[in-house]
Amino acid sequence: MDTNDRRARATHEATQWWNRLSIQKPTEVSQSDRELFTEWLRESPLHVAEFLRVAQVHDSLERFKLWGEVEVDGAEQPDNVVPLRDMEFPEPTNVSVKARSRVGTWAIAASSCLIAILVAWFALGLRGDVIESKQAERRQVMLEDGTVVQLEPETRLRVKFEDQLRRVELEHGRALFRVAKNPQRPFLVSAEQTSVRAVGTAFGVESGSRGVVVTVAEGKVAVIDSPKAQASGGEIFLTAGQQVTVQDSGAVAPVRVVDTTRALAWAQGQLVFENDTLADVVREFNRYNRVQLSITDAELAARKVSGVFEATDSETLLAFIRESGSDISITRSDARIVIGSNAR
């Protein structure tokens, strides 16, 4: 989905939320609607911007008092259209006044909510704050320079913007960065001993058991694999569709050409496995889900798995495991699913 499609979708959704909420007082909005609306706002700064724009349009239309003076003479009209200036309208009823009051009240409450969210986002870059996501939580935040960062579950990063440099430290987890372009103020992401420098681009950084993995979706980045390399000017340049892995030992794997849709599938809520052990697959699923999976059989845990799964759809994974053998047992409780073997 390109930028225009995303904006059109956000505009449509913002209009739907306005139509849904503006006819009610804030105190009349159900708890579920409040939670859904807040979650929708948090998904993207674009949602906030579009909702504000829709609210502004409605407010401007409501304040315009000169509709009766709009000149329409000379315009061709079908015979079944009655000119508005020839019609007499009754005075607004109490119901109409209450409805307008309700719209105004909700607009004020919604604006307050939006301002609070925006203040939280823009303050991040000023304070050098910590942003983190918990288990089963995916977040998207906008930094003060307009850069959008998408955090996967169990991710923690620290933001510190300076006059000449924008710094982000990825302590653990993985994140997708859509960097706002500013040639005079480079954007630097560090993870372990590895640093990634960009100006205006989109790239993913993962810090985990494999080391640090950098994947470029758009533009170009420079990867520095150690402080020593950074001091000597040694850099690895990646362009769109390329990936590099810096292992914990400091060894740098050769640059690979990858399908970024697949390599960054996690940013779309999908998990891709290629000959991974079931133990590793379960560990990855547990990051994205509150109901945790566990394996009691060592031989089963060592089985290899390849496939693409929705990160929050554990049932599909369980069905896949069942099909791999008739000796599988699955035991459920409220917070855990235990996968075992019936083999003697």
N, C-alpha and C positions, 0 to 999 in steps of 0.2 A: 504494500500500500504506500503510494507516494505522498508527498507533503500536501498536495491539493486534496487528495482523497481523505487524508486524516483530518484536515481542517473542515471539509464538508461534513464528515461524519460527526465531528465534535459540535459543529453548528446545529446539526439536526438533533443530536442528543440534548444539547443545551436548551433548545426550543421546547423539546418534550418535557424536560424538567421544569422549565418556567411555567408551561401550561398546566403541569401537574400540581405544582406547589403554590402558585400565585393566587389560586382561588381559595386558599385556606389560610387561617391565621397560623403563625408558627406553633402556637400551643395545641392546634388541632392536628398537626402533622404526626402521623404514627411513628413509633420508635423505629420500625423497620425501614420506613421511607427516609427517616433522618440518617440512619446508618448507611443505606444505599447511596443517598445523595452525597454524604461526606466521603464515602469510599470512591465515588465517581470523581469528585473534585481532586482527591489525592492521587488518582491514577496519572494525571498529567497536568502540567501548567497550562497546556492548551485548553483543557476543559474549563479552568478558572477564567482564562481570557475570554473564551466564547460565551460563558454564562454572563460575565460582566457586560459584554457587548450586547447580548440579547436584552438584558435588564435596562441598559442605557437606551436602546431603541424603543422599548415599550414606554419608558419614562418620557422620552422626547415626544412620542406620539400622543401620550396622555396630556402633556402640557401644551400642545399646540392648540390655540384657541381660534384660529382663523380659517377653519375648514369651510365655513359658510361664505367666505370672501374669495375662495379660489375661483378664478375666472375660467369658465368652460365654454363660453360663447364661441361659436364657429366650429366646435367639434361635432362631428357626425355622431348621432345617437340613434340606436334602434327605436322603433315606435313603442316598444314595451318598457322603455326606461323613463322614469319620472324624475325630472330635475329636482335635486335636493332643496333648492331655495324656494320651491313652490309648496313645500310640505311643512306642516306645523307639527312640532314634536312636543309631547307633554313634558312637564317638569320631571326631573329624575325622582324616582321613588326612594323611600328609605332603604329598600333592599339594594338599589344601585349604589347609594352612598356607602352602605356598609361594605359592598363588594369592593369599591375603590379603596376604602379604608383598609380592607383586608390585604389587598394587593400591596399598598404602601407599607403596611406593617411587615409583611413577609419580605419585601424588598430590602427594608432596613435590616432585618434580622439576617437575611442571606448575605447582604453586603458586609455585615460585621463578621460573619463566619469567614467570608472570602478574604477580608482584610487580615484576619488572624492567621489564615493559612499562608497568605503572601508574605506577611511579616516573618513568619517562621522560616520560609524558604530563603528570603533575601538576607536574613540575619546570619545564615550559615557561613557565607563567605566573609562576613565581617568579624566573626568571633573565632574563626579557626576551629569550628565545632566538629564534634564526632557525629557521624550518621551511621546508623546500624539497623539491620533487619533481624528479626528473630526467626525461630523455626516456623516454617509454613507461612512466612510473610515475605511478600515481594513489594518493593517500594520504588517509587520514581520521584525524584526531587529536582528542583531547578536551583542552581547556584546563582549568586548575585550577578555573574557576568552573562547569564543566559544559557550556560551549559546545562544540559539535562543528563542526569545520572540515574541509571536503572540498577537497583540493587537486587540481587537474588537472595534467597533465604540464607540466614546465618552469615551475613556479610557485614563487615565493619570497616569504615574508612574515616580518615581525618582530613579535614579541609582547612587549608591555611593560604589565603590569598595575600600576596605582597604587591607593591607598586609595579614591579617589573616582571613578576612571575606568579603564575597561579599553580599552587602545589596541592596535590591530593596524595595521601598515603593509604594504600589498600592494605589493611592489617591482615585480613583473611577473607575468604569468599571470592565472589566474582561480580563484576559490574560492567555495564555497557556505558560508554561515555560518548555523548554527542556534543562535541566541543564547539562553543561559540568562537567564531574566527576573530583573532586579534593578533596580527603579526608582531606587534610591539610588546606583547605580553604572552609568551609561550605558556602552554598548559603541560604540567609535568605530573605524571602518575608514577609513584614508586611502590614496589612490592618486593619484600625481601631485599636482595641486593640489586634488583633490576629496576631501571627507570625507563619510562616511555615519554617522549616529548612530542607534542603535537601543537598545531596552530588552529586549524579548523578541520575537523575530521570526525569519524565515528569508528570506535574500536572497542573491543572487549578485552578485559584483563582478568585472568583467573589465577588465584594463589591457593594451591592445594597440594595434594600428595604427589602430583606429577611435577611440581615446581611452579614456575610462573609461565603462563601461556598467554601470548598476545596475538590477537586476531584482528585484522583491519578490514572493516566493512566499506569505508569510504575514505578517500584522501590518502595521506601519507604520514607515517610516524617514524621517529628514530628511536631505536631500542638500545639502551646502554646496559650491558650485563653485569657491571660491577663499578664501584666507586673508582677503582684504578683505571678502568676503561674510560670512564667519564672524564677523569683528569687528563688522560692522554688523547682524548678526542675520538676514541674508537667507538664507532656506532654501527648498528645494523639498520638499514633503511627498509621499511616494509611499505608496500602499496596495497591498494584494495585487492582482496582475494588472497592475501598472503598471511602466513602464521609462523610464529617461532616459539620454541619452548626453551626456557632457561632452567636447567635442572638444579636441584638443591645443592649439588656438588659444585655448581658454577659452570658446568659444561653446557655449551649451547648447541642444540640440535640444528641441522640444516634448515634453512627457510623452506617452508612448504607452500605449494599452491593448494588452496582449499575452496570448497563450496561454502561460502560464508553463511548461506541460509541454513546449512546443516551444522557448520562449526559453531554458529551462534544461535542454534535452535533454542537453547536455554533462555534466551532473552524473549522468546515467544511462548514460554511455558512448556517447552518440549524437552525431553531427555533422549539423547542419542547414545546407544551403546554399540560397541564393535568388539566382540569377543572378550567382553568383561566378565568377571566372575559374578555369580549371583549375589555374593556377599557385598561386592562393590555396588551393584545395582540397587540392592535393598538400602544400603547406606545413603545413596543419592536420593532415593524416593523419600526416605525419612526426613530429609531436610525440607521437603516441600509439603509434608502432611502431618497433621496432628495425631492421627491414628498411626502408631508405629509398627513396622514390620520387624520380625526377628526370625532367625533360622536356627533350628536346634540340631541339624544334621550337618556334620563337617563335609561329607562327600557332596551333599546337595549344594552347600554354600560355594563349593569350588566349581560347580558347573558353569560353562561359558554361555553368555547371553549376547545376542545381537538383535537390534531393533530400535524403533522409534516409539516413544510412549508419551502421552500427556502426563506432565509432572504430577498433577493432582488426581490422576485416575489410577489408583492402586488396584482396582478391580480388574482392569485390563491386564496388568502385570500378573495378577494371581491366576487369571484364565490362561495366560501364556505358560505359566509354570505348570499348571495342571495338565496341559496338553503335552508337556515334555516327558511325562511318565505317569503311570497309573499308581505308583507307590507314594504319591504326594498326599500329605494330610494337612489340613488347614483348620486351625482353632481360633475362634474369635472371642474377644471381650470388648468392653467399651473403648479402651484406649490402646489395644494391642491386637495384632494378628500374628499368630505363631505358625510358621511354616516348618513342617517336619517330614519325615519319611516313614512309611509303613513297612518298609522292607525289613526282612528278618536277617 
